[in-house]
């Protein structure tokens, strides 16, 4: 069985579901919101909303996926007007971070999946992590708006280098890794995810090079937290 997955296609599909969901949910009456407004939903924590949703509309793991996706939609609706008040170049930059950091997160999960020999838990995590992406966006909007807050370490390049080194330990071309992936027939997925993950990191690091330290800090933390999941 071929478990290979094109990481960009997967991420694009998730984002398409996300964006399409917005068009159905504007009035708060779409079934995925159980008739509640976005404000009511966001008054709950993500996990609490997911439990509430699945109790009212039981759907198993797929139901939880839908709940987290809906929560992320509500967050995006809340943040877009705030984002729209910023300079257009800043708006474009924040949206680029959303896309790149979200893709980094998804690619890391699917690299994990390859080494685990499969598992739907990674697919569920990819969808539910849309909330993490939107939480990052909200932090960036606030910091761009205020340009105040903790600057974070000025050793960010060292942090990124450490993260890159951790990722490279999972290089599928290494004999031991290749053997591990081969036993699950996951070599192709592992190679694709690994290359995409490093490409994502390169693109984000290039943006961070010209970023304000106060904005850079939450992005670096997001990358470290998500990258740590792969070991």
Secondary structure, 3 states (H helix, E strand, C coil): CCCCCCHHHHHHHHHHHHHHHHHHHCCCCCHHHCCCCHHHHHCCCHHHHHHHHHHHCCCHHHHHHHHHHHHHHHHHHHHHHHHHCCCHHHHHHHHHHHHHHHHHHHHHHHHHHHHHCCCHHHHHHHHHCHHHHHHHHHHHHHHHHHCCCCCCCCCHHHHHHHHHHHHHCCCCCCHHHHHHHHCCCCHHHHHHHHHHHHHHHHHHHHHHCCCCHHHHHHHHHHHHHHHHCCC
